Amino acid sequence: MNAKHIQLCIVVPHYNHAQAFAAFLPRLAELKLPCVVVDDGSDVKSKSALLELLSAYPEIELAEHQHNRGKGAAMWTGAHRARQLGYSHMLQIDADGQHDTADVARFIDDARVYPSAIISGAPQFDDSAPKARVYGRKVTDFWVALETGSLAIKDSLCGFRVYPLNEFEQVFDKYHIGKRMDFDTDVLVKSAWEGIAIRFIDTKVVYIANSVSHFHYWDDNWRLIWLHTRLMVGMVVRLPIRLYRKIRALFGHA
């Protein structure tokens, strides 16, 4: 398959990550790619530090939420701004520096070959990863397999992805997508429901010592439980349609 030309910018959701972002920003700038940072209502101190950091990088665009609205909301704002600027794809990467920017070129190369597919990271953890997080991902993978009726989604939590904006908007227009920590899983499962191709690239993920986590144990765990409940109900509702499509494909009528 021949590679195609795509117009891509990086979108970085940011919320009170100024210290980690200060270390990550030079690596991001070295990529020499268009970039939109979406500040999701950081506090005054963090916002001030972010503005000072970005003053040295005038080529990076800043979009701002007045109040914290969640990672999913930040990504939707980033997608909207990327579309306004004329881009066809956005590359999501977290502000805390845990993703390996050396892999960005591999993600983009794959997106050029498969421009209608979501290209997602399949995290390869080192010893810095908390065991609870690693095992928790396995539990999520189990539920996602049930919700999609497939083992095709290798990881639904990684925040290192390339989204084609046409397909991203298709999913957001048709479904309610979680606006907070449920975003990454929700958008991937519903993309699978829509028949959008999802490809995975192995990538190293490092947990930064003393980094700020915005995962709220009780609120976000309940949010994820409610998400998987909704997704399972949605999968059951779609089961007759899936069976119908499989039967048509089996008899050559798809």
C-alpha positions in Angstrom: 0.0 0.0 0.0 1.4 3.4 -1.0 1.9 6.0 1.7 -0.4 9.1 1.4 0.2 12.7 2.3 -1.4 13.8 5.6 -1.5 17.1 7.4 -0.8 16.3 11.1 -0.4 18.4 14.3 0.4 17.3 17.8 -2.3 17.9 20.5 -1.1 17.9 24.1 -3.8 18.0 26.9 -2.3 19.8 29.9 -3.6 20.1 33.5 -1.3 21.3 36.3 1.7 19.5 34.7 3.9 22.5 34.4 7.0 20.9 36.2 6.9 17.7 34.2 6.0 19.6 31.0 9.1 21.8 31.4 11.3 18.7 31.1 9.2 17.3 28.3 8.8 20.5 26.2 12.3 20.5 24.6 11.8 16.9 23.4 8.5 17.9 22.0 9.9 21.0 20.2 12.7 18.9 18.7 10.1 17.0 16.6 9.5 20.3 14.7 5.9 19.5 14.1 2.9 21.9 14.5 1.6 21.6 18.0 -1.5 22.7 20.0 -1.3 22.6 23.8 -4.8 22.5 25.4 -4.6 23.8 29.0 -7.6 22.3 30.8 -8.2 24.9 33.5 -4.9 24.6 35.4 -4.6 26.5 38.6 -3.0 30.0 38.6 0.5 28.9 39.5 0.6 26.1 36.9 -1.0 28.3 34.2 1.5 31.1 34.9 4.4 28.6 34.6 3.0 27.1 31.4 2.7 30.6 29.8 6.3 31.3 30.7 7.4 28.0 29.2 5.5 28.5 26.0 6.8 32.1 25.6 10.1 30.5 24.4 8.2 28.5 21.8 6.0 30.9 19.9 5.3 28.3 17.2 3.3 26.3 19.7 -0.3 27.3 19.9 -2.2 27.4 23.2 -5.9 26.7 23.6 -7.4 27.2 27.1 -10.4 26.0 29.2 -11.4 28.5 31.9 -12.3 25.6 34.2 -11.2 21.9 34.3 -13.4 19.9 32.0 -11.4 16.7 31.7 -9.0 15.0 29.3 -11.7 14.0 26.8 -13.0 17.6 26.6 -9.4 18.8 26.1 -8.9 16.4 23.2 -12.2 17.5 21.6 -11.0 21.2 21.9 -7.7 20.1 20.4 -9.4 18.3 17.5 -11.6 21.3 16.8 -8.6 23.6 16.7 -6.6 21.2 14.5 -9.5 21.2 12.1 -9.7 25.0 12.1 -6.0 25.1 11.2 -6.5 22.8 8.3 -5.0 19.5 9.6 -6.3 16.1 8.7 -4.8 14.2 11.7 -3.8 14.9 15.3 -1.3 13.1 17.4 -2.3 12.8 21.0 0.6 12.7 23.5 0.5 13.3 27.3 2.1 16.3 28.9 3.9 14.4 31.7 6.7 13.0 29.4 5.9 9.3 29.9 5.7 8.7 26.2 8.7 8.2 24.0 8.9 11.0 21.4 11.4 8.9 19.4 8.4 6.8 18.3 6.5 9.7 16.9 8.0 9.1 13.4 6.8 5.5 13.5 3.3 6.5 14.4 3.2 9.1 11.6 4.7 6.7 9.0 1.9 4.2 9.9 -0.7 6.9 9.6 0.5 7.8 6.1 0.0 4.2 5.0 -3.3 3.8 6.8 -4.7 7.3 6.8 -8.3 6.2 7.9 -7.0 4.2 10.9 -6.4 5.1 14.5 -2.8 4.4 15.3 -2.5 3.7 19.1 0.4 2.9 21.3 0.7 -0.6 22.9 2.6 0.2 26.0 5.8 -1.7 26.9 6.4 -1.0 30.6 9.7 -1.0 32.5 10.2 -1.5 36.2 9.0 2.0 36.9 5.4 1.0 36.2 3.2 0.4 39.4 2.0 -3.2 39.4 -1.5 -2.0 40.2 -1.6 0.0 37.0 -0.2 -2.9 34.9 -2.7 -5.4 36.3 -5.5 -2.9 36.1 -4.9 -2.6 32.4 -5.3 -6.3 32.0 -8.7 -6.1 33.7 -9.7 -3.3 31.3 -8.4 -5.3 28.3 -10.7 -8.2 29.4 -13.8 -5.9 29.5 -12.9 -4.2 26.2 -12.6 -7.6 24.5 -16.2 -8.4 25.6 -17.5 -4.9 24.6 -16.1 -5.2 21.1 -16.4 -9.0 20.6 -12.8 -9.0 19.5 -9.2 -9.2 20.8 -8.1 -6.6 18.3 -7.7 -3.8 20.9 -4.4 -4.5 22.5 -4.6 -1.6 24.9 -7.4 0.9 25.4 -5.8 3.2 28.0 -2.7 4.5 26.2 -2.8 8.3 25.6 -0.3 8.1 22.7 -2.3 8.0 19.5 -2.8 9.4 16.0 -6.5 10.1 15.1 -7.7 10.8 11.6 -10.0 13.8 12.2 -12.8 12.6 9.9 -13.2 9.4 11.8 -12.7 11.1 15.2 -15.5 13.5 14.4 -17.7 10.6 13.1 -17.5 8.9 16.5 -18.1 12.1 18.5 -21.1 13.0 16.3 -22.7 9.7 16.8 -22.0 8.8 20.4 -21.6 10.4 23.8 -17.9 10.1 24.6 -16.6 10.4 28.1 -15.0 13.7 28.9 -12.6 12.7 31.7 -10.5 9.6 32.4 -13.0 7.4 30.6 -12.2 9.1 27.3 -9.3 6.9 26.0 -11.2 3.7 26.4 -14.6 5.0 25.4 -13.5 6.5 22.1 -11.5 3.4 21.1 -14.4 1.0 21.8 -16.9 3.1 19.9 -14.5 3.5 17.0 -14.4 -0.3 16.9 -18.2 -0.4 16.8 -18.1 2.0 13.8 -15.7 -0.3 12.0 -12.8 2.1 12.1 -9.5 0.3 11.8 -7.3 0.5 14.9 -3.7 -0.3 14.7 -1.1 -0.7 17.5 2.6 0.1 17.7 4.7 -1.1 20.6 6.1 1.9 22.5 8.0 2.3 25.7 6.1 4.0 28.6 8.0 5.3 31.6 6.3 6.4 34.9 8.0 9.6 36.0 9.0 9.6 39.7 7.0 12.1 41.7 4.8 13.0 38.8 1.4 14.5 39.3 -1.5 12.0 38.8 -5.0 13.3 38.1 -6.6 9.9 38.6 -9.0 10.2 41.5 -9.3 6.7 43.0 -13.0 6.7 43.9 -14.5 9.1 41.4 -12.5 7.7 38.4 -12.9 4.1 39.3 -16.7 4.6 39.6 -16.6 6.5 36.3 -14.8 3.5 34.7 -17.2 1.0 36.2 -20.2 3.0 34.8 -18.4 3.3 31.5 -18.0 -0.5 31.1 -21.6 -1.1 32.2 -22.8 1.2 29.4 -20.5 -0.3 26.9 -21.6 -3.9 27.8 -25.2 -2.8 27.4 -24.3 -1.2 24.1 -22.6 -4.3 22.9 -25.6 -6.5 23.7 -27.9 -4.1 21.8 -25.6 -4.3 18.8 -25.2 -8.0 18.9 -28.0 -8.8 16.4 -26.4 -6.3 13.9 -23.0 -7.9 14.3 -24.4 -11.3 13.7 -26.3 -10.1 10.6 -23.2 -8.6 9.2 -21.2 -11.7 9.8 -23.8 -13.9 8.1 -23.9 -11.6 5.1 -20.1 -11.6 4.9 -20.1 -15.4 5.2 -22.3 -15.7 2.2 -20.5 -13.1 0.2 -23.2 -10.3 0.5 -21.2 -7.8 2.6 
